[in-house]
Amino acid sequence: MSQFRAKKLDIATIPKIRNLRDHTKRKVYAENEPERQALRYIIRNTTFPQRVRAQAQLQLAQMHCYTRFTQIKNRCVLGGRGRGVFSDFRLGRYQFRINALAGYLPGVKKASW
């Protein structure tokens, strides 16, 4: 992971190391996604020679695991919690409730019926 960690971060505050790792994974995934898509296209295309497809498969297998989409996990940006996260707001249940009741989330209000 240290090979991907930036010297200067482009986000203001990171309360937890998990959030730093998640931010790094998202950044590396975004940078390597076009190359990954190209390799996957070569592997699946049967018009290419078998040798070229095998080389592409080796290259894809040797790419770092942070370049995979499955490594990205939704985490709360305030608490670092990995479960119970609202993906629209990127907040955990508890942080969402606190911020919604305080009025910090525009368009969100307590339900009453």
N, C-alpha and C positions, 0 to 999 in steps of 0.2 A: 504494500500500500504506500510506502514511503516514496516509491518512484513516481506516484501520481500526485502526491500532496504538493500544492502550490506554495511558493514562498510567501506570497501575499494573497490573502483570501479576498474574494469580491463580494462577500456578504458582511453585513454589519456585525452581528453578534451570533455566536454559536454557543448555546448553553451546555451542550453535551457532546461527547466524543462520537456518539452514535450519529448525531446530526451532521457532524463533520464528515464522517465516513459516507453517509448517505449523499451528501452534497458532492463529494468526490466521485462516487459511483455514477451519479446522474451526469456529471460533467464529462467523464470519460466515455460513458455510453453515447452521449450526444456527439462527441468528436469522432468516434469510431463507427458509428452506425452506417454511413454510406459505404465504407469499405466492407463491412460485414454483409450488407445487402448484396453487393457486387459478387462477393465470394459465394454466397448462397445461390445466387442466380447461375453462376458458372457450374456449381455442383449439380443443380437440378436440370440444367439444359443438356439434353441427350445428343445434341448436334455437335458438341465439342468432343475432341478425342478423349479417350479414357485417361490418358496420362495427365492432361491438363486438369481434368476434373479431380483426379487424385491429388495433384499438387495443391489445388484450391482447398480441398478438404483438409490437407495437412496444415495449410496456413490458417485456416479457420480454427482448427483444433489447438494451434499454438498461440492464439490470441489470448490476452489476459481475461480472467473471469469477470472483471469489472465491465467488460464491453458487452456483456449479455444483459438482456432486458430483465431476466429473472432475478438478477442481483438487486434490483431497485425495489425498495420497500417504502410504502407510505409511512411517514413518521410525523408526529406532532412537532411543529417548528418551535414551539415554546417549551414543551416538556420532554421531548424526545421519545414519547410513548409510541410503541409500534402497533398496538391493538386499539380498536375503537376509534379510528381516525376518520374524520369526515374529509374525503378527498377534495371536495370543492373548496374547503377553507384551509386544509392541511393543519387542522387542529384536532386534538384528542377530545373525547366527550366532555371531560371536566373543564378543560380550557375553553372549549366552545361555549359551554354553559355560562362560565364566568364572564367571558367577553360579550356574549349576547345580552345577558342581564345588565351589564354595564353600559350597553349601547355602542360598543366599539365595532360591531359588525353591521354594516348598512343593509337594510332590507330584511333583517331578522328580528322578529319580535316573538314574545311568548304567546303560545296558542291559548285561546280561551273560547269555549263554546258551551 
